[in-house]
């Protein structure tokens, strides 16, 4: 997995560990599936999905608009299932 320093919605720099990235042509947007501040000492890990944009050549994570969430989650589910060999 790749670690990347990004700017969050509050304008703060945070380190994320990218699990997978993908694009959705219908929205012309890029997304990352990632963990945030995972130290590896917990049996459970929160996995997040955000849009990623570049401002002044710096990556920034953006909240997915409400009207796009269902489509993005279904798209990700298809990717996950394909990787897991379930489809």
MOPAC internal coordinates of N, CA, C and O (Angstrom, degrees):
PM7 1SCF
backbone

  N    0.0000 0     0.00 0     0.00 0    0    0    0
  C    1.4469 1     0.00 0     0.00 0    1    0    0
  C    1.5193 1   109.44 1     0.00 0    2    1    0
  O    1.2310 1   121.73 1   -28.95 1    3    2    1
  N    1.3121 1   114.29 1   151.05 1    3    2    1
  C    1.4541 1   120.35 1  -178.05 1    5    3    2
  C    1.5193 1   110.85 1  -101.61 1    6    5    3
  O    1.2310 1   121.00 1   -44.01 1    7    6    5
  N    1.3123 1   115.69 1   135.99 1    7    6    5
  C    1.4575 1   120.43 1   174.55 1    9    7    6
  C    1.5213 1   107.63 1   -96.97 1   10    9    7
  O    1.2310 1   121.54 1   -37.55 1   11   10    9
  N    1.3296 1   114.66 1   142.45 1   11   10    9
  C    1.4561 1   120.35 1  -176.94 1   13   11   10
  C    1.5165 1   108.76 1  -146.41 1   14   13   11
  O    1.2310 1   120.72 1   -45.85 1   15   14   13
  N    1.3200 1   116.22 1   134.15 1   15   14   13
  C    1.4555 1   120.19 1   174.45 1   17   15   14
  C    1.5242 1   107.71 1   -87.60 1   18   17   15
  O    1.2310 1   120.79 1   -56.21 1   19   18   17
  N    1.3254 1   116.09 1   123.79 1   19   18   17
  C    1.4611 1   121.74 1  -178.59 1   21   19   18
  C    1.5203 1   109.86 1  -126.36 1   22   21   19
  O    1.2310 1   121.50 1   -14.26 1   23   22   21
  N    1.3095 1   114.73 1   165.74 1   23   22   21
  C    1.4580 1   121.43 1   174.50 1   25   23   22
  C    1.5309 1   106.53 1   -97.62 1   26   25   23
  O    1.2310 1   120.13 1   -51.52 1   27   26   25
  N    1.3299 1   117.37 1   128.48 1   27   26   25
  C    1.4598 1   119.66 1   179.61 1   29   27   26
  C    1.5248 1   110.70 1   -88.45 1   30   29   27
  O    1.2310 1   120.41 1     2.14 1   31   30   29
  N    1.3177 1   116.83 1  -177.86 1   31   30   29
  C    1.4697 1   122.42 1  -178.12 1   33   31   30
  C    1.5295 1   112.72 1   -60.78 1   34   33   31
  O    1.2310 1   120.44 1   155.59 1   35   34   33
  N    1.3368 1   116.77 1   -24.41 1   35   34   33
  C    1.4643 1   120.90 1   179.82 1   37   35   34
  C    1.5260 1   112.36 1   -89.35 1   38   37   35
  O    1.2310 1   120.54 1  -176.97 1   39   38   37
  N    1.3377 1   116.58 1     3.03 1   39   38   37
  C    1.4603 1   120.97 1   179.92 1   41   39   38
  C    1.5168 1   113.82 1    82.13 1   42   41   39
  O    1.2310 1   120.26 1  -169.95 1   43   42   41
  N    1.3408 1   117.11 1    10.05 1   43   42   41
  C    1.4598 1   121.66 1  -179.17 1   45   43   42
  C    1.5301 1   110.51 1   -92.76 1   46   45   43
  O    1.2310 1   120.82 1   -32.09 1   47   46   45
  N    1.3165 1   116.04 1   147.91 1   47   46   45
  C    1.4589 1   121.16 1   174.33 1   49   47   46
  C    1.5244 1   108.32 1   -80.96 1   50   49   47
  O    1.2310 1   120.46 1   -50.97 1   51   50   49
  N    1.3330 1   116.72 1   129.03 1   51   50   49
  C    1.4525 1   121.83 1   176.99 1   53   51   50
  C    1.5232 1   108.76 1  -134.65 1   54   53   51
  O    1.2310 1   121.19 1   -27.96 1   55   54   53
  N    1.3163 1   115.32 1   152.04 1   55   54   53
  C    1.4625 1   121.18 1   178.77 1   57   55   54
  C    1.5210 1   107.95 1   -99.36 1   58   57   55
  O    1.2310 1   121.20 1   -55.75 1   59   58   57
  N    1.3430 1   115.31 1   124.25 1   59   58   57
  C    1.4578 1   120.33 1   178.09 1   61   59   58
  C    1.5169 1   108.53 1  -118.45 1   62   61   59
  O    1.2310 1   121.21 1   -24.84 1   63   62   61
  N    1.3204 1   115.29 1   155.16 1   63   62   61
  C    1.4533 1   121.13 1   175.31 1   65   63   62
  C    1.5261 1   106.63 1  -112.77 1   66   65   63
  O    1.2310 1   120.83 1   -67.33 1   67   66   65
  N    1.3252 1   116.03 1   112.67 1   67   66   65
  C    1.4572 1   121.49 1  -175.01 1   69   67   66
  C    1.5207 1   110.04 1   -79.69 1   70   69   67
  O    1.2310 1   121.03 1   -53.40 1   71   70   69
  N    1.3259 1   115.64 1   126.60 1   71   70   69
  C    1.4563 1   122.29 1   176.33 1   73   71   70
  C    1.5152 1   109.42 1   -88.19 1   74   73   71
  O    1.2310 1   120.61 1   132.58 1   75   74   73
  N    1.3259 1   116.44 1   -47.42 1   75   74   73
  C    1.4606 1   121.98 1   178.58 1   77   75   74
  C    1.5281 1   108.22 1  -157.32 1   78   77   75
  O    1.2310 1   120.97 1   -27.78 1   79   78   77
  N    1.3115 1   115.76 1   152.22 1   79   78   77
  C    1.4605 1   120.86 1   173.95 1   81   79   78
  C    1.5193 1   108.24 1  -125.88 1   82   81   79
  O    1.2310 1   120.92 1   -27.64 1   83   82   81
  N    1.3214 1   115.85 1   152.36 1   83   82   81
  C    1.4585 1   120.04 1   179.09 1   85   83   82
  C    1.5188 1   109.79 1  -155.46 1   86   85   83
  O    1.2310 1   121.41 1   -17.55 1   87   86   85
  N    1.3263 1   114.91 1   162.45 1   87   86   85
  C    1.4589 1   122.27 1   178.34 1   89   87   86
  C    1.5186 1   108.64 1  -119.93 1   90   89   87
  O    1.2310 1   121.06 1   -31.20 1   91   90   89
  N    1.3151 1   115.58 1   148.80 1   91   90   89
  C    1.4545 1   121.25 1   173.61 1   93   91   90
  C    1.5209 1   107.19 1  -120.58 1   94   93   91
  O    1.2310 1   121.34 1   -69.10 1   95   94   93
  N    1.3200 1   115.04 1   110.90 1   95   94   93
  C    1.4683 1   120.90 1  -175.41 1   97   95   94
  C    1.5235 1   112.30 1   -62.30 1   98   97   95
  O    1.2310 1   120.13 1   145.18 1   99   98   97
  N    1.3477 1   117.35 1   -34.82 1   99   98   97
  C    1.4694 1   120.06 1  -178.64 1  101   99   98
  C    1.5232 1   111.87 1   -59.25 1  102  101   99
  O    1.2310 1   120.29 1   148.54 1  103  102  101
  N    1.3183 1   117.06 1   -31.46 1  103  102  101
  C    1.4591 1   121.27 1   179.24 1  105  103  102
  C    1.5239 1   112.27 1  -102.50 1  106  105  103
  O    1.2310 1   120.40 1   168.66 1  107  106  105
  N    1.3372 1   116.83 1   -11.34 1  107  106  105
  C    1.4583 1   122.08 1  -175.52 1  109  107  106
  C    1.5366 1   110.17 1    55.68 1  110  109  107
  O    1.2310 1   121.54 1  -133.32 1  111  110  109
  N    1.3615 1   114.67 1    46.68 1  111  110  109
  C    1.4624 1   120.66 1  -177.44 1  113  111  110
  C    1.5204 1   110.11 1  -133.89 1  114  113  111
  O    1.2310 1   121.38 1   -22.49 1  115  114  113
  N    1.3354 1   114.97 1   157.51 1  115  114  113
  C    1.4598 1   122.71 1   177.55 1  117  115  114
  C    1.5239 1   108.78 1  -113.65 1  118  117  115
  O    1.2310 1   121.42 1   -33.78 1  119  118  117
  N    1.3472 1   114.90 1   146.22 1  119  118  117
  C    1.4595 1   121.03 1  -176.83 1  121  119  118
  C    1.5216 1   109.58 1  -132.90 1  122  121  119
  O    1.2310 1   121.27 1   -25.25 1  123  122  121
  N    1.3355 1   115.17 1   154.75 1  123  122  121
  C    1.4608 1   120.18 1   172.19 1  125  123  122
  C    1.5230 1   108.83 1  -128.11 1  126  125  123
  O    1.2310 1   121.77 1   -35.36 1  127  126  125
  N    1.3199 1   114.22 1   144.64 1  127  126  125
  C    1.4606 1   122.29 1   171.08 1  129  127  126
  C    1.5223 1   103.84 1  -106.46 1  130  129  127
  O    1.2310 1   119.94 1   -54.17 1  131  130  129
  N    1.3243 1   117.73 1   125.83 1  131  130  129
  C    1.4606 1   120.08 1  -169.52 1  133  131  130
  C    1.5214 1   112.81 1  -152.65 1  134  133  131
  O    1.2310 1   122.02 1   -14.29 1  135  134  133
  N    1.3178 1   113.74 1   165.71 1  135  134  133
  C    1.4551 1   121.29 1   169.50 1  137  135  134
  C    1.5180 1   107.30 1  -110.06 1  138  137  135
  O    1.2310 1   121.36 1   -22.78 1  139  138  137
  N    1.2965 1   115.00 1   157.22 1  139  138  137
  C    1.4557 1   120.90 1  -176.39 1  141  139  138
  C    1.5172 1   109.18 1  -126.04 1  142  141  139
  O    1.2310 1   120.90 1   -57.87 1  143  142  141
  N    1.3181 1   115.88 1   122.13 1  143  142  141
  C    1.4632 1   121.76 1   176.53 1  145  143  142
  C    1.5308 1   113.01 1    55.57 1  146  145  143
  O    1.2310 1   120.26 1  -142.46 1  147  146  145
  N    1.3166 1   117.11 1    37.54 1  147  146  145
  C    1.4670 1   120.49 1   178.54 1  149  147  146
  C    1.5264 1   108.95 1   -82.47 1  150  149  147
  O    1.2310 1   120.68 1   -61.19 1  151  150  149
  N    1.3244 1   116.30 1   118.81 1  151  150  149
  C    1.4661 1   120.77 1   179.99 1  153  151  150
  C    1.5265 1   111.60 1   -92.12 1  154  153  151
  O    1.2310 1   120.35 1   174.99 1  155  154  153
  N    1.3452 1   116.93 1    -5.01 1  155  154  153
  C    1.4460 1   120.22 1   177.74 1  157  155  154
  C    1.5110 1   114.93 1    80.70 1  158  157  155
  O    1.2310 1   120.00 1  -170.72 1  159  158  157
  N    1.3280 1   117.60 1     9.28 1  159  158  157
  C    1.4604 1   119.52 1  -177.72 1  161  159  158
  C    1.5306 1   112.99 1  -105.98 1  162  161  159
  O    1.2310 1   120.00 1  -171.27 1  163  162  161
  N    1.3186 1   117.61 1     8.73 1  163  162  161
  C    1.4611 1   121.44 1   179.73 1  165  163  162
  C    1.5290 1   109.79 1  -114.37 1  166  165  163
  O    1.2310 1   120.02 1   -36.28 1  167  166  165
  N    1.3312 1   117.56 1   143.72 1  167  166  165
  C    1.4696 1   119.71 1   179.11 1  169  167  166
  C    1.5285 1   112.86 1   -71.70 1  170  169  167
  O    1.2310 1   120.18 1   162.57 1  171  170  169
  N    1.3364 1   117.26 1   -17.43 1  171  170  169
  C    1.4624 1   120.75 1   177.50 1  173  171  170
  C    1.5234 1   109.47 1  -121.31 1  174  173  171
  O    1.2310 1   121.55 1   -32.41 1  175  174  173
  N    1.3178 1   114.63 1   147.59 1  175  174  173
  C    1.4620 1   120.33 1  -179.21 1  177  175  174
  C    1.5244 1   108.32 1  -132.41 1  178  177  175
  O    1.2310 1   120.28 1   -47.02 1  179  178  177
  N    1.3012 1   117.07 1   132.98 1  179  178  177
  C    1.4567 1   121.18 1   175.69 1  181  179  178
  C    1.5226 1   108.78 1   -80.02 1  182  181  179
  O    1.2310 1   120.92 1   -52.18 1  183  182  181
  N    1.3220 1   115.84 1   127.82 1  183  182  181
  C    1.4609 1   121.81 1   178.11 1  185  183  182
  C    1.5248 1   107.39 1  -108.94 1  186  185  183
  O    1.2310 1   120.76 1   -48.37 1  187  186  185
  N    1.3194 1   116.16 1   131.63 1  187  186  185
  C    1.4593 1   122.45 1  -176.56 1  189  187  186
  C    1.5246 1   110.28 1  -119.02 1  190  189  187
  O    1.2310 1   120.88 1   -24.15 1  191  190  189
  N    1.3277 1   115.91 1   155.85 1  191  190  189
  C    1.4590 1   121.85 1   173.28 1  193  191  190
  C    1.5133 1   107.15 1  -127.75 1  194  193  191
  O    1.2310 1   120.62 1   -49.86 1  195  194  193
  N    1.3235 1   116.42 1   130.14 1  195  194  193
  C    1.4578 1   121.69 1   177.80 1  197  195  194
  C    1.5154 1   109.30 1  -141.29 1  198  197  195
  O    1.2310 1   121.59 1   -22.55 1  199  198  197
  N    1.3115 1   114.57 1   157.45 1  199  198  197
  C    1.4600 1   119.62 1   169.09 1  201  199  198
  C    1.5254 1   106.35 1   -73.94 1  202  201  199
  O    1.2310 1   120.55 1   -34.00 1  203  202  201
  N    1.3229 1   116.55 1   146.00 1  203  202  201
  C    1.4589 1   119.74 1   175.38 1  205  203  202
  C    1.5257 1   108.25 1  -121.61 1  206  205  203
  O    1.2310 1   121.16 1   -49.42 1  207  206  205
  N    1.3191 1   115.39 1   130.58 1  207  206  205
  C    1.4610 1   122.42 1   178.29 1  209  207  206
  C    1.5262 1   107.53 1  -127.91 1  210  209  207
  O    1.2310 1   121.08 1   -16.29 1  211  210  209
  N    1.2986 1   115.54 1   163.71 1  211  210  209
  C    1.4629 1   120.41 1   178.16 1  213  211  210
  C    1.5165 1   108.79 1  -118.48 1  214  213  211
  O    1.2310 1   120.96 1   -57.30 1  215  214  213
  N    1.3280 1   115.76 1   122.70 1  215  214  213
  C    1.4524 1   122.22 1   176.91 1  217  215  214
  C    1.5201 1   107.53 1  -120.50 1  218  217  215
  O    1.2310 1   120.85 1   -58.84 1  219  218  217
  N    1.3129 1   115.98 1   121.16 1  219  218  217
  C    1.4734 1   121.21 1  -176.35 1  221  219  218
  C    1.5225 1   110.25 1    55.22 1  222  221  219
  O    1.2310 1   120.58 1  -138.60 1  223  222  221
  N    1.3321 1   116.49 1    41.40 1  223  222  221
  C    1.4669 1   124.20 1   179.42 1  225  223  222
  C    1.5278 1   113.66 1    64.75 1  226  225  223
  O    1.2310 1   119.93 1  -164.03 1  227  226  225
  N    1.3266 1   117.75 1    15.97 1  227  226  225
  C    1.4619 1   121.29 1   178.15 1  229  227  226
  C    1.5209 1   109.07 1  -114.02 1  230  229  227
  O    1.2310 1   120.23 1   -47.71 1  231  230  229
  N    1.3589 1   117.17 1   132.29 1  231  230  229
  C    1.4588 1   119.66 1  -179.43 1  233  231  230
  C    1.5255 1   111.87 1   -72.03 1  234  233  231
  O    1.2310 1   121.67 1   -42.21 1  235  234  233
  N    1.3284 1   114.41 1   137.79 1  235  234  233
  C    1.4630 1   120.70 1   179.11 1  237  235  234
  C    1.5238 1   107.66 1  -133.36 1  238  237  235
  O    1.2310 1   120.71 1   -45.26 1  239  238  237
  N    1.3467 1   116.25 1   134.74 1  239  238  237
  C    1.4599 1   119.73 1   175.42 1  241  239  238
  C    1.5190 1   108.73 1   -91.50 1  242  241  239
  O    1.2310 1   121.78 1   -40.22 1  243  242  241
  N    1.3373 1   114.20 1   139.78 1  243  242  241
  C    1.4584 1   121.38 1  -175.50 1  245  243  242
  C    1.5246 1   108.60 1  -128.18 1  246  245  243
  O    1.2310 1   120.46 1   -40.71 1  247  246  245
  N    1.3083 1   116.73 1   139.29 1  247  246  245
  C    1.4545 1   121.84 1   176.74 1  249  247  246
  C    1.5266 1   108.98 1   -63.54 1  250  249  247
  O    1.2310 1   120.59 1   -42.92 1  251  250  249
  N    1.3207 1   116.49 1   137.08 1  251  250  249
  C    1.4561 1   121.71 1   178.81 1  253  251  250
  C    1.5273 1   108.25 1   -73.68 1  254  253  251
  O    1.2310 1   120.04 1   -49.57 1  255  254  253
  N    1.3477 1   117.52 1   130.43 1  255  254  253
  C    1.4708 1   119.98 1   179.21 1  257  255  254
  C    1.5303 1   111.18 1   -58.91 1  258  257  255
  O    1.2310 1   120.72 1   -35.64 1  259  258  257
  N    1.3007 1   116.23 1   144.36 1  259  258  257
  C    1.4630 1   123.49 1  -177.26 1  261  259  258
  C    1.5295 1   112.57 1   -50.45 1  262  261  259
  O    1.2310 1   120.21 1   138.58 1  263  262  261
  N    1.3248 1   117.21 1   -41.42 1  263  262  261
  C    1.4598 1   120.46 1  -176.44 1  265  263  262
  C    1.5330 1   113.08 1   -74.48 1  266  265  263
  O    1.2310 1   119.43 1   173.87 1  267  266  265
  N    1.3321 1   118.69 1    -6.13 1  267  266  265
  C    1.4628 1   122.45 1   179.58 1  269  267  266
  C    1.5382 1   112.53 1  -109.34 1  270  269  267
  O    1.2310 1   120.05 1   167.82 1  271  270  269
  N    1.3083 1   117.51 1   -12.18 1  271  270  269
  C    1.4703 1   121.36 1  -172.03 1  273  271  270
  C    1.5245 1   112.37 1   -57.46 1  274  273  271
  O    1.2310 1   119.89 1   130.50 1  275  274  273
  N    1.3047 1   117.82 1   -49.50 1  275  274  273
  C    1.4638 1   121.14 1  -177.05 1  277  275  274
  C    1.5246 1   111.18 1   -60.07 1  278  277  275
  O    1.2310 1   120.26 1   135.67 1  279  278  277
  N    1.3182 1   117.10 1   -44.33 1  279  278  277
  C    1.4678 1   121.30 1   179.63 1  281  279  278
  C    1.5265 1   110.56 1   -62.75 1  282  281  279
  O    1.2310 1   120.45 1   134.04 1  283  282  281
  N    1.3380 1   116.74 1   -45.96 1  283  282  281
  C    1.4665 1   121.27 1  -178.71 1  285  283  282
  C    1.5287 1   110.41 1   -63.63 1  286  285  283
  O    1.2310 1   119.79 1   136.32 1  287  286  285
  N    1.3264 1   118.00 1   -43.68 1  287  286  285
  C    1.4694 1   120.75 1   179.65 1  289  287  286
  C    1.5281 1   111.20 1   -64.56 1  290  289  287
  O    1.2310 1   119.75 1   139.14 1  291  290  289
  N    1.3281 1   118.07 1   -40.86 1  291  290  289
  C    1.4643 1   120.50 1   176.63 1  293  291  290
  C    1.5157 1   111.31 1   -63.76 1  294  293  291
  O    1.2310 1   120.18 1   139.59 1  295  294  293
  N    1.3152 1   117.25 1   -40.41 1  295  294  293
  C    1.4611 1   122.15 1   177.77 1  297  295  294
  C    1.5234 1   109.82 1   -61.24 1  298  297  295
  O    1.2310 1   120.86 1   132.80 1  299  298  297
  N    1.3414 1   115.97 1   -47.20 1  299  298  297
  C    1.4640 1   120.32 1   178.46 1  301  299  298
  C    1.5323 1   111.34 1   -62.66 1  302  301  299
  O    1.2310 1   120.07 1   137.39 1  303  302  301
  N    1.3245 1   117.47 1   -42.61 1  303  302  301
  C    1.4685 1   120.65 1   178.78 1  305  303  302
  C    1.5260 1   110.75 1   -57.05 1  306  305  303
  O    1.2310 1   120.14 1   139.30 1  307  306  305
  N    1.3305 1   117.33 1   -40.70 1  307  306  305
  C    1.4651 1   121.02 1   177.89 1  309  307  306
  C    1.5237 1   111.40 1   -64.16 1  310  309  307
  O    1.2310 1   120.24 1   138.83 1  311  310  309
  N    1.3403 1   117.15 1   -41.17 1  311  310  309
  C    1.4664 1   121.13 1   177.65 1  313  311  310
  C    1.5357 1   109.56 1   -63.33 1  314  313  311
  O    1.2310 1   120.71 1   131.14 1  315  314  313
  N    1.3161 1   116.24 1   -48.86 1  315  314  313
  C    1.4749 1   121.52 1  -179.18 1  317  315  314
  C    1.5130 1   111.27 1   -58.72 1  318  317  315
  O    1.2310 1   120.54 1   133.75 1  319  318  317
  N    1.3266 1   116.58 1   -46.25 1  319  318  317
  C    1.4554 1   120.52 1  -179.26 1  321  319  318
  C    1.5267 1   111.55 1   -66.22 1  322  321  319
  O    1.2310 1   120.22 1   144.62 1  323  322  321
  N    1.3244 1   117.18 1   -35.38 1  323  322  321
  C    1.4744 1   120.45 1   177.81 1  325  323  322
  C    1.5247 1   110.64 1   -65.85 1  326  325  323
  O    1.2310 1   120.55 1   138.28 1  327  326  325
  N    1.3213 1   116.55 1   -41.72 1  327  326  325
  C    1.4548 1   121.36 1   179.14 1  329  327  326
  C    1.5272 1   110.09 1   -65.41 1  330  329  327
  O    1.2310 1   120.88 1   139.95 1  331  330  329
  N    1.3221 1   115.92 1   -40.05 1  331  330  329
  C    1.4657 1   121.10 1  -178.67 1  333  331  330
  C    1.5280 1   112.41 1   -78.59 1  334  333  331
  O    1.2310 1   120.36 1   173.89 1  335  334  333
  N    1.3387 1   116.92 1    -6.11 1  335  334  333
  C    1.4594 1   120.96 1   179.59 1  337  335  334
  C    1.5071 1   113.41 1    75.31 1  338  337  335
  O    1.2310 1   120.35 1  -155.95 1  339  338  337
  N    1.3311 1   116.93 1    24.05 1  339  338  337
  C    1.4642 1   121.26 1  -178.69 1  341  339  338
  C    1.5177 1   112.98 1   -93.35 1  342  341  339
  O    1.2310 1   119.66 1   177.67 1  343  342  341
  N    1.3211 1   118.26 1    -2.33 1  343  342  341
  C    1.4684 1   121.64 1   178.63 1  345  343  342
  C    1.4872 1   110.03 1  -131.79 1  346  345  343
  O    1.2310 1   120.10 1   180.00 1  347  346  345

